[in-house]
Amino acid sequence: MTKSIEIEYVLKAEDDDDIQAYVKPWVGLTEDERYKLWLTTPSETENRFAFAEAIEQALKEKNT
């Protein structure tokens, strides 16, 4: 005579080694996007900082 035993087990994400963190691939700016940013930034040397900030903002938008 055999007796069955029930075992309850809760699978947690950290227990499953098949789960991998998804890493979104980096998306850069196209040549056209870079050119448009360049044209919309004032040409004075002090304002090239604004160009760098515009690039940073565009990349954040594309990669989030």
Buried (B, 14 or more C-beta within 10 A) or exposed (E): EEEEEEEEEEEEEEEEEEEEEEEEEEEEBEEEBBEBBEEEBEEEEEEEEBBEEBBEEBBEEEEE
